[in-house]
Amino acid sequence: MINTDQIKTVRAVRELLEEVARSDRRLVYWVGAGASAWAGYPLWNDLSEIAHKTFSRYESGYDAQYGLELLQSGNYPTFFKKIKSASPQRYNRLIKDQFTIREPTPVYSRFLSAISSIQPIRLITTNVDEMLEKGLEGVQTVQRDDIEQILDLNSSDKSYLLKLHGSVSDIESVIFTQSDYDAFWCNSRISDILSKIVVESSLVFIGYSLQDQSVVELLERSDQLRSLLGDGPHFAILPQDNTQLPPSVRIIEYKPIPYKDHRTSITIIEEVAASRRGQDPDYIPQETASNLISAHLLFDIFPPGTWSTSYTAEATSSSGDEVSVTAGLGFKSDELATRQSTALNDLLVGLTCFDVVYAPFNAVARLIKLIGEPTFMQLVKNGVLRFIHWERELVLLFRSKDVLRRGELEPITIYGRENGPPLQAIDYLRRWVTPQTGKESQAEETVEIIANQTITIKQEQEQEIVGRTRSLLISPRIRNMLGVSGGAPLDQITQWNTFPVLRLGHVVKIGTACNLLGLASAKLDFGSSGLAGPAFATSFGQEWSDSVASYVLCGTFSEDLGRLAESDPALIAAVLKLRESAAGLRLREEVMRQIAASEGAEVRASVNAGLRQLLPSSVMDQARRQFVNLYVSPTNLQQPRAMFWNDTRSADQALRLWRERSLRELNEICRKAGISQYDPCPCGSGEKLKFCCEESLRSNL
């Protein structure tokens, strides 16, 4: 995640995206070994350990003790100089073996897609593998000896890749040893050309630690060669700050959460692509789900009727101050693209297409109301319906009652008693269930059955949910979707943005749960699916499991299954029988083969059970015939009605309704506070209201 605790990082991201939006600005990516690590290649320390082990075993002329000392001190160039002098042949063979061409991993494919989203592609790399030149089409590869070509290419519309440290296919060209480095940087021709590139362009360092003092000196030298327009700014995407860099280099700091492979840095490149093109990168992976279970997580369950989706509580802090807490999704009917409940349809799709359906634990009572207690208990006992209980809940904490108050996004944990453990699922169930006299033992048995089918996601498993939510708010795409002004502080959430931000946080929690449990799919409702692409770089399918379930149960591809089941509850019983048949099992297996998994994304699960392609007709027809044998439609069954809410295009309409509500709330707050359009915006940006939050909310209506 992007480290929003560092205000320098927030400013750097904004500045980078502003630079990219300038069509005349040359953007050059400087790609380091961290990017090759996404393809499975060893980093310096890993390669050095492999080399040390090999040379210790087979080369008597290698001083193993001295080599170990060099490794421990991190002096890798001198280490490679020593092993090369011990045996040039073994050294060359080792480099070739370690950097042979490989199949791109999902993460590396995502990286290539992000890089190629901006044309022309301008790349400088110190990597010796040949994955970039093999993976990018229409890119001219320039070796170090031909570096003069780069100046013309950099000022043209042609794509190029400059291999500073050579390529493994020409083993004599690679740079690893101290002697290689000395010869490289002593070449004034190379350093002069690189200095011109630095002055004329904005560099973005990715997968590059900037520990090479020569590169730092190059950047410092360019500071002294500023032209009239000035060089830079340059940007380094790093997991920690680097105070040794010159002022022209802006640090974009991230934390390797939730993945340790540093793929978070790719999200910055994706934001760059979206900023330049005004749309999302074309990254839709076509992968077979691996290590994912056939399970579908529902965003929430809201049967037909009126439901409360949020609460506000008053409290006293430990310091004696009065505070208020707002939690929940806070949906109002005027924010919904359709007033029609999708809950039963979503459940039937999950039951038809997946082995297990997960729902939020707090939806237990609503599910019982939706399908009835007998069916509910049958599904729970069989392990088909399970629940997720989160120990922590995201809230907005308001420390005053002022009309212009702003809140802090915080995680809270509810405890049963002071200094006691957090309340668990079984504790809540015992609070919710009031058994009839004489039925206490049966009630306790029911409570235990539900609790046993509930997975608790503990506090320590959700790493920095608040930080990850705030890091997403750096994204202009997400800000535009939510109507959050670009100048609004990230640590102070306005009242009119309360629920959009809490909903974004809930999407983060859903994505985290999918990753932790290895779930294949998640249904995101009420516009939240629109946030999934920019939030997680996750995949949307070309087809939908809704269509598969609709065809199997109704014979057409776009029926509202929930409406049919409301007319005849026997439909649910028939679906449960279909699940037990060979045709039903084969259908679910084929869904998993076609699920639009996204191994290289921040969240691997498919959004809304998206599929890479429709299932084979033979599989669906067999399941359809089996279902027809199990279910006879009554003559008084209501006519089917087309469902339309699963298409991600409906998310745009829903998000627009979110912004309309936020604008109404902003206007009401300004009316109460006597704030006019040309007064400072109450978000705290320092900008005028008309050109700040009001503009952000109106621009996309």
N, C-alpha and C positions, 0 to 999 in steps of 0.2 A: 504494500500500500504506500501511497505518497505520504511523506511525513509532514502533515499539516501543522505539527507543533512548531515547526521552523517557519517563521514568517518569510524568511529569505526564499524558501522553497516555493511558497504560494506566489510570491512576486515573480520568481523566476519562471514558473509555468505560464503565468499570464503574459510575461514579456515575450517568451518563446512563441506563444500562439499569436501574439500581435505581430511579431516579426514574420512569421509564416504567412499571415494574412496579406502581407505586402507582396504582391505578385512579382516585384522587381528584386526581391531579396534572394540571394543564392544560399541554399541550405545544403550543407555538406555533412554527411554522417561519417564519423570516425569510429570504425567498428573494431573492438578489441576481442581478446580471447574469451571473454565472458559469453559472447554471442556464439562462438564455436562450441562452447561447453553445452549449449542447448542442443547441439547436434551430436553430443556424446564424445567430443574430443577432450583430451586431458588439458587441464590448466598447467601453468608453469610448475607449480609445486608437485602436482601429480606426475607430470612427465619426468621431472627430476628424480622422483622416488623410483619410478620404473627404470630409468637409466642407471641410477646408483645400484639398484639390485642386480641388473643385468651385467654391468661392468665389474661389480664386486665378484660375481660368480665366474666370469669367463675371461677377464683381462688382468693378467699378472702385473702389467705396467700401470695399472690404475691404483692410485693411493686412496684406498677406501676411507681411511680415517680423515684425511684432509677433505675428501669429497663430502663426508658427513658434516664436517664443520662448516663448509660452504653452504650446504643445504639448511643447516640450523640458523645460519645468519641471513638467509634469504639472498645470497649472492649467486643468483642463477647464471648470469652470463659467464662469470669466471668458472663456475662448475662445468658448464657445457664446453668451455674452452679446454678444460682439463680432460674431459672424457674424449673429446675429439682428437686431442693430441695422443691419447692412449691408443686409440684405434679409429682412424677416420672411416674405415669400411663399416665397422659395427655401428658407429655413430650415424652414418648415412642410412644404413638399413633400419635402425631404430626409428629415425625421423620418418622415413617413408612408411614403415609399418603402422606407426601411430596416427598418421594423418592421411591415410588412404581414403578415397571417396566413400561416403556412407549414404544410406537412405535417410532422408530428413525426418527428424522426429516431429510430432505434432507441434511442440513449442517452437522448433526452428521454422516449421512451415508458417506458423503464425507470424514470426519475425519477418520472414521473406515477404509475406503478404502485406504487412504494415509498411515495410521499406519501399515496396514497389507501388504503393498507393499514391505517391507523389512523383510526377514526371517533370523534368528528367530526373533520373536517379543519379545522385552524385555521392560516391563512396570512396573513402580512403580506409584501408585496413592494414593492420600489422599481422594478420593471421596468414599462415602459410598453407592451410588447407584450401581446397578448391570448391567448397560448397556454395559460395556466393556466385562465382562465375557459372557454375552448373545450374543454379537455382533461379537466376534472374535472366529473363529473356531481353534481348535487344540492348545489352550493356556491353560496352567496349572495355575489355580488360587491358590495362596498361601496366607493364612491368617497370621496375625501378630504372632500368637502363634507358627507357623511352619516356622519362618523366617530363620532358619538354612538351609533349603533346597535351599535357594536362591543362596548361594555361588557356589554350584555344578551346579545349573541350569544356572547361569550366565556364567560359563566357558564351558558350553555345547552348542549344537546346538538346544536345546529345547526352545520352546516359553514359557514365564511365565508372570503372572500378580501378583504383590505383592500388597495386600490391606493393607496398613499401618494403616489406620483408621477404618478398619473393614468393615462390610457389613450390610445393613439394614435388611437382613433376619435373622441376629443374632444381635438383637438390643443391647445386652449387650456389644458387641464388638466395637460399634461405638464411635468415639472420637469427642466430641463437647465442653465439659465443661473444665474449667481451671484445675479441678482435673484430668480429663482424660489426658490432655496434660502433666501435671506434672508427672503423673505415667509413661507415655509413654517415655518421655525423660530422666527420672531417671533410666530407664532400660538399664544398660550398655551393656547387651547382644544385644539389638536392635541397639544401637548407634554404637557399635563396628562393627557389620555386615554391617550396612549402610556405615560406614567409608571405609570398604574394597571395597564395590561396587563403591563408589565415586573414590577411588584411581585407581581401575582397569578399569574403564569405562569412556566414555564421556557421560555426562548427557545432555539431551535436555529438558528444562522446557517449557511446553506448557500449556496455560490456568492456569498458576500458577504465582502469583504475587511476590513470594519470600519475602513476608512481615513477614513470620514466622522466628523470630530471631534464633530459635533453628536450623532451616535448614541452615541459614547463618553461624552459628557457626560450624555446621557440615562440611560445605565446607571450612571454614577457618582452621578447624582442619586437614582436609585432605591435605591442603597446607603444613602443617608442617610434614606430614607423607609421603612426596613424595618418591617414590621408584626410582630406577636408571633411569627408563624411564620417570618418572614424571607423576603426575596425570593430568587429564583433557586433553585438555581444555574442559570446560563445556560451554553450551550455554543456554541463557535465552531469549525466544521470548516474548518481553514486549512492551506495548504501550508507555512506557517512560523509560528514562535512570534510573539506580539505582546505585548511586555512593557508596552505602554501601556494595556492593558485593566484595568479594575477587578478586584478579587479575586473578585467574584461570577461572572465569566466564566471558564469552564474551556476551555482550548485542547485540541482534538483535532487533532493535527498529522498530516498524511499527506505522502507523497511521490508525485508524479505518475508512478508506475511501475506497469505497463509502458506505460500510455497517458498522453499529454501533455494530454489534454482534461479532466483532473481528475475523471474519472468515479469514482475511488476513493471520493470523498466520499459517493456514493450508497450504498455498502455500509454506512455508518453508519446511514443511514435504514432500510435493509433489516433491520439488526440491531434497530433500535428496533421495527419492525413485528413481528418474530419474538418479541421480548421481551414485548410487550404481548399478542399473540395466542397465543403458545406454539406457533407454527408458522411455516413459511416464507412469504414473500409470494407472492401468486398471480401470479408473473411467468413466463409461458411464452410467449415471443414467437412469432408466426407469421410468419416471414420466409422469403423465398427466398434461398438462399445466394448471396452476391455475393463475387467475388474469392476464393472458396475452391476448392481443387482436389478432384477426386474421389479422395480418399485416406483410408484408415482406419488409425489407429495403435493397435497392440495394447499393452496395459499390460505384458505379459510373456508368455512361452511356457513352459508346464510340461506336457510330455507325461505320459502315465501312467507311474507309477514314483515313486521317491524322489529328491528333489532338495534340495540345499542352497540356501537363499535369503538367507544372510547370512554374514558372517565377522567375527571379532574378531582384531585384530593388536596385538602389543606393540611399542612403539617408544621411542626416547629423543629427547627434545626437544633443541633447540639449546642450552638451558641445562643439559642433562645430566639432567633429570628423566625418570623413567619414566612413560610414558603408555600408555593403551590406546585403540584406535579400533574402534568398532563400525559396520558399514555393511551395507546391504542391507535387504530387506523383512522378513526374519526370521519368515516364516510357519511355524506348526506345524500338523500335521494336525488338532488339536482346535480350531483357529480357523476351519476351512473349513466353510461351510454344506453343502457336498457334497464327497465324496472323489473325485467323478468329474471327470476332466480335461476342461476346456472348450477346450483349445488348438486341436484340429483343427476343432471346430465354428466357433470364432472365425475361423480362417483361411479356411474355406470361405465363411462369410458375407462376409468382406472380398473374397474373389476373385469372388464372384457379384455383389456390389452396388457395388463400387468399382473404379476403374481401377488403383489402386495400393494395396498393403498395406505399411505400415511396421511394423517391429518393433525393439525395443532391440537394439543391436549385440551385446551379450553373450549374446543368445539364438540366435546363429548355430548353434552345435553342437546345441542342443536342437531347432531347426527341422529340421536334417538328420536327426536321429533320428526326428522326427515324420513326415516325408513321404518320406524317402529322398533320397540324394544326387542321383540323376538328375533327379527332379522339382524338387528344390531349385534345382539349377543352371539348369534350364530357366526357372524363374520369375525368377531373378536376372538371367540373360542378357537376358531380354526386358524387364527393368525393371519387372516386375509386383511383385516383392518387393524392398523396399529396407530400409535400416537407418539407425538414428540412433545416433550415438556422442556421448556427452556427455564433454567434457574434464574436467569437474568432477563429483565425487560428493559427496553429502551424507553426513556421518558424525556420530556422537556421540563427542566427545573426552573421555575420563575422565582426570583428572590425579592420581588416587590409586587405591589398591586397597581403600580402606576399605569396609566392608559398606554404609555409608550414602552412598556416593559419588554425586555427581550430575554429569551431563555437559553439555558445551557443543556446541550445534549448529554445525557448521563445514563449509565446502566444502573439499575437498582435490583437488589435481591430481597425477597420477602422472607423473613424469618418467623418461625412460630413463637419464639420467645427470645428474650434478650440473651445474647451470648450462646444461643442454641444454633443448630444446623439450619440451613435453608429448608423451607417447606418443600416436601416431595409430592409426587403425584398422588400417592396414597393418602397423604394428609388432606389434600384438597378434596379428593373423592369422599372421604369420611365427613368433611364439612358440608359437601353438597347433598349427600344422601341422608334422608331421614326415614329410617325403616319403620314399617308398621309394627305395632305391638305383636310379638310372637314371631316376627319375620327377621329378627336381628341377625341370625346366623346366615340366612340366605342373602341378606343385604351385604354382609361382610364378604361372603364368597364372591358376589358380583364385583365388589370393590377390588378384591384381590385379582380377579381375572383381568379386569381392565388395567390395573396397575402393572401386571405382569407383561402386558402388551404395550407398555409405554416406555419409550427410551428417553432418558434424561440427558440433555446436553448441559454439562456442568460449566460453571463460570470459567474455569481454566481452559476449557476446550474452545471457547469463543475468543480468539485472540483479537483484542483491540477492536471490538465492533464499532465503538464510537469513532476511533481514529480512521477506520476503513470507510465509514459513512462520510465523515468529513473530507477524506481524501477524494471521494467521488464528487463532492461538491466543487472541487477545483475544475472539473470538466465543464467547458462551456456547453457541451451537448446536454448534459444533465441539468445544468442551470437553466438552459432555455426550456427544457421540458417542464421543469418545475416552476419557472417564472421567477427564479432567484437572480437578483441583480448581480452583475459581475463585481460590483464594488462592495457588496454586503459582506460584513465580517463572517468568517466561518465559525467562530467560537461563540457568537451571539445570534441566536435564531429568532427571527421576528415572529409575532403572533400569527400573522397571515401565512407564514410558511411553516407553521407548526406541524400540521398533518402531512403535507408533502414530504417534509424531511423525515418524519417518523415512518412514513410508508417506504421511503428509500431505505431506511435502516432495517425495516422488516424484510425487504428484498435481500439485503445483505445477510440477514439471519437465515433466510430460506436457502440462499446459496451456500452458506457455511454448513448448514445441516446436510445438504446434498453431498458436499465434499466429504464430510465426516463419516457419513453412513454409506457412501457409494451409491446413491440413488440415481436411477437412470433418467428421471424426468421430474419436473416440477410445474404445476399449473399456477400461473401468476394471473391474478384477476384485476378487474376494475382499472385498467390502464397501467398497472405495474409491469406488465410484460414489456412495455416500451422502454423501460429503464434497463432491462437485462442486457441488451446488446452493448451499449456504452459502458455499463457498470462492470461486466464480466467478460466481454469479448466472447460471449458464449454463442452457441449456434441456434439458428432457427431453421427448421426443416422446410423442405419443398412441399411436403404433404403433412397431414395431421392424423394422429390416432383417432381423433373424433370422427373423421371420415370413415376409418376402418370400422369402428364400433357401430356407426350409423348404418353402414352397408350390411354388416352381419346381422344386426337386430331388426332392420327395417327394409333392407333391399335397395335403399338409396343412400347417397353420400352426405346429406346435410340435414338430417332430422334432429329435432329437439327431443332427445331421449327422455329427458326429465319430465316433459309434459305427457309423454305416452305412459310413463311409469306412474304418474299421478292418477291417470285415468284407470289404470289396471295394475295394481301392485304385483300381480302374478308375473309381470315382465321381469321383476328383480329375481324372483325364484328361478325363472328359466335361465337367466344369466348365470346364476350360481351353479345350475346343473351343467350349463355349457362349459364352465370352468373345469369341471371334473372329467370332461370327455377328451378323447385323444385329439379331436379337431380343435377344441379350445386351447389345449396345451400347445399344439403346433402353431396356432395363431399367435400366442404370446411369445413363443420362441422367435417367430419371424419378426415380430415387432422389435424385439431386442436386437435382431440382426440389422434392422433398418433404422433404428433410433439414431437421431442426428447428434451423436456424442461429440464432445469437443475436448479431446485430451489436452490440447495445448492452451486452453483458456483458463481464466481465473476460476470459473465454475464449469465442471465437465458436463453437468446434466443438460439434457435437452429442455428447451423452454416449451411449455404447453404440449409436451409429448410429440414434438416435431419429428418427422421421419425424413430420411434422405430421399426416399422414393416410396411410392405406394407399394403395398405388399403384392406378391403374385396373386393373380385372380384365382388360381386353383386353391390357394390357401384360404382366401376369403370365402370363396364359393362353398368349400367343404364346411367351414364353420357356419355359413349361412344355412346350408341344408340341415346341419345338426341342430341349429337353433329352431328352425321351423318345426322339426320333429318334436321339440321340447315345449313349444309355446304355440297355443292356438289363440289368435287374436279375437276378442269378443266383438260382436257385431256393433255394439254401441260405443266402441273406442273412438275418441276424438280424432279428427283428421290431423295428420302430422303437420308440424310447423317447422319451417326451416330455421336452423340455428346459424348465427352469424358472428357470435362474440369471440370465437377462438382465433379468427384471423387477426394477425398482429396489426393490421391497418385500423382495427377498431380501437386499439390502444391510443392512437393519435387523437381520436375524438374524445376519449375519456380524459386524457391529459389536458386537453383544451378545457374541459369542464372543471378540472382541478384549478386551473389558472383563473377561470372566471370567478370561482368562489373566492380564491385568494384576493383577487382584485376588489371584490365587493367588501371583504373584510378590511382591506387596506383603506378603502374609501371611508368606511365607517369609523375606523380608528382616527383617521385624519380629520374627519368632521368633529369628533369629540374633542380632539386636541387643538382644533383651530389651525390646522396646517394647510397651507395653500400649495399649489403646484410648484411655485418658485421658492418655497421654503426648503431648508435642508431636509433630506429624506429621513424619516424616523428609523431606518435600518442602521444608521450610524456610519454610512459610507462617507459623509461629508459632501455628497453631490446633491443637486436639487432634485426634489421628488419627481418632477416631470420627466427628468432624464435618467432616473435611477430605477426604483422598483416599479413605478407606474409604467414606464416604458417597457421594462422587462415583461410585465404581465400583459400589456396590451399588444405587444409586437406580434405575438403568434396566435391571436384570437381570430 
